[in-house]
Amino acid sequence: MVERKAKDSLGRRSRMKPQSTGKRIRLTERDLLWMQKIHEHGPLSTREILAFSEEGGQNKGRAQNRLTDLFNEENNTHGKPYLTRPEQQFMHIDARYNQIIYGLSKAGEKALKEAGLWSDWVHKAGGPFWHQRMVAQITAEIEIDCRRSTDRNYIQGWKVLERAQTRLRCPVTFKDPTTGKTLTKTLIPDQIYGIEYLTEDGPRYKFWVLEAERGTHPKTSKQDRKSVERMEAMYDVGLSKIKAELKLKAPLVLSQAHRQDMHTKH
């Protein structure tokens, strides 16, 4: 376990444990935007969070200090800090030199619900923290890229699920490529998202289901576990079923992202 201290050896506040100074925090539209993006994507780095509010310009240092306040200060309407710093990020030897990653606290969730910015349809990536972080980084960077463009709009996956009134999970029957056995499993993509392309002939749409691979799954496996080949076999059968359940008329394709492919372009 990571040892949590209120202050480090130089008397500075710990990066791991909140320590309030009593400063009063009143949430702004920018604060709520940051929290909403963490809710929609998953754990995000400082750089990614600030990128969502870069339009119109902002003082980077003050914005970073504001994130620090949202993590530390509890003198607010909800009595607790709004952001967390997942402890897994501090287990690396070079953690102090990395971008801080933020999550959403219970107080943050409550604030979003009160502001009407929460959706129960948001799909959360499963697996260990670093897998969730990879999925969040991929989708956040795609949305940020779209926000910086003039001809593309990012479509949050939860809006697709809410419209179809269904969850992102689909039972599929397929032939295991390793054993040859016919299996029935539940296919659960890591995430879904879409892009609206603004063309001279009007808007065009395309959607993706995302599978993020950190190199932890074998290419093949005789055990009853996830493998790359088994996953591909499941999608060969399941992609059309997912599209039908989501009631999509636009193309739906599989996006496979590997650890070295963190900056996928669309």
N, C-alpha and C positions, 0 to 999 in steps of 0.2 A: 504494500500500500504506500501511496505517496504521503509523506509527512506534511501536515498542514500547519503553517505558522502564520500568525497575524502579521508579523513583520520579518524581513530578512535580516542578515547580519549587518547591513548598512542602515537599518532603521526604516527601510521602505516598506510600504504595504505589500503583503504577499500577493503574487499573481494568482494564487490558487484559492484563497479563502477571502470572501467579502469582509471588508472592515469599514463600517460607516463612520463618517466624520460629523454626521448630523445635518449635512447639507440638504436643503429642501429640493425635491425633484418634482417638477410638473411636466408631464409628458407633452411633447410637441408632435406635430404631424410627421416630422422626420423621424423621431423616436419610434412612432407607431409603424412607419414604413419599414424601418430596419427590423423591428420585431415581426412584422408580417412576413418579410422575406425569409427569416429564419424558420417561421412556422411553415411556409410553403415549400422550402427547399430542404431544410435540415441544418445541421451545424455549419456555420459560415465563418470565414476568416475576416479579420479587420478590413483587409483590402477589398474583399467582395462586398461586405456590408456598405462601406463608404461609396463604392461604385454605384450603388442604387440611388444615391442622393447627390451625385456629382453634377447633375444638370443645374445650371445657374451659378455654379461655382460654390465652393465651400473651403473654409480653412481646415486643412487636413489635421493639424495639431489639435485644434479645438474639437474637431469631430472625434478624434481618438480619445480625447479627455472625456467627452460626453459618453462614449461607450464604457470607459472606466467607471464613470459615475453610475451608469445604469447597472453595472455589475456590483458595485460596492454599496451604494446608498440605499437605505431603507426608510428614510423620512419622506414618504410619499403616500398617496391615497390608499395603497394596498399594504403598506407596512413591511414589505420585503423587496429586495433587489429584483429588477425585471429581467436581468440576463444572468446566465451561468457561464462558467468556463469549464467545459468537460475535462475531468482530471486526466483522461488518457493522453492528452496532448503534452502533459508535463512529465511523462515517463521516459521521454527520449533524452539522451545525454545533451543534445544541443537545443533543448526546448526554449531556452531564454532567447535564442537568436531567430526563432521562428515567429511567424505571424500568430497572434492569439486567435483562437477559435472560440466562438460564442454559441451558446444554446439559449433556449427560452425557459425561464423559470415558471412556476405555477402562477406567480403574480403577473408575469408577462402574458401568460395565457388568459388570465382573467381580464387584464386590460384590453387585450384584443377583442375578446368576446363583448365587452361593454361598448367598445367602439364600432362593433359590427364588422370587424375585419378577420374574424375567425371562421373557418369552414371545417365541419366534421367530415367532409369528403376528401380532405387532403390525404394522399397516400404516403405512408411512411415506409422508407426502405428498411428491410429487415437486416439481420446479421449483426456482426460486431461494430463497434463505434467507427473504426477506420473505413469499413465498407460504407456505412451511412454517410460518412464525411466525403468519400469519393463521389457518391451519387449526388450529394448536395453541391459539390464543387462543379461537377459537369453541368447540371441543369442551371445553376446560378450563372455560370459563365456564358451559357447559351442565351439566357434572358438578358444579361448585361450587354452582350454583343448585339442583340436585337434592339435594345433601348438606344444604343448608339447609332443605329442605322436609320435610314429614312424610308425604307421600303419593306420592313419586316416588323411584325408584332408577335411577341411571345404569347402563347396560350397555355395557361396553367392547367396541369393535368386534372386538378380537382374540379375545374369547370366542366371538363368532359364527363367525368364521373357523375357529377351532380345532374347534368343534363340527362344522362342515360339512367340515373337512379340505380347505379350498380357499382360494385367494388371491383378492384383490379385483381381478379383471381378467376381462373377458368380451369375446370377439370378437363383433362385430355387423355385419350387412350392412344398409345403409340407403341412402336416396336423398339425395344432397347437395342441400340446399335452394337453393344458389346456382347450381350447374352442372347439376343434374338427373342427374348421373352416379350409378350405383350403386357404392358403395364398401364395402369390408370393412375395419374398423379395430378395434383393441383399446380397449375402454372401460375406463378405470381411474379410478374416483372418487377424490376427495381423501381421503375418510375414510368410515367407517361407524360408527354407534353406535345404541343403542336406549334406550328408557325403559320401565321397569316402573311402571305406575300402580296404586297400591293403592286399590281401591274397596271398597265395602260388599259387592259381589257377588264379590269375589276379585280377583286381579291381572289386569291387562290390559297388553298389550305393543304397542309400535309401534317401527319401525326407520326410520332415515334413511340415505341415501347423500348425502354432502356434496360440493358443488362450490363452491369459494370463488373469487371473481372480484375481482381487484385493479384492474380497469379496463385490463388490458394486452392483452386479446383483443378484436379487432374484432367488431362485431355480425355482419357478413358478411365473407367473404373468398373470392376466386377462387383464392388460393394454397392449396397443400396444407398448411394449418396449422389450428390450433384456432381456431374462432370460436364465438360464443354460439349462433348458429342451428344450426351443425353439431353442437355438443354436445347441444342440445335434441333434434335429430333422432336422434342416437345413443341418447339415453335413452328416446325414444318406443318404440324397438325393444328396447333392452337392459335396461330396468328389470325387466321380468317375467323375463327370463333370469337376471339376477343373483339375484332372489328365489328362483328354482328351484334355482340352484346352491348357495345358502346354506341351502336346506331350511327356509325360513321359512314359517310358517302365518300369522303376524301381518302386518299391513300394512307394506309397504316403500315409502317415498315419497322423492322427490328434494327435497333442501333446497338452494336456490341462495342463497348469501350473497355480498353485495357489500361493498365496503370500508366503506360507510356503514352496513352492517347488522351490525355486530360484536356486538350484544347481542341475538341472536335468542332469543325466548322459546318455550317448548313447553308 
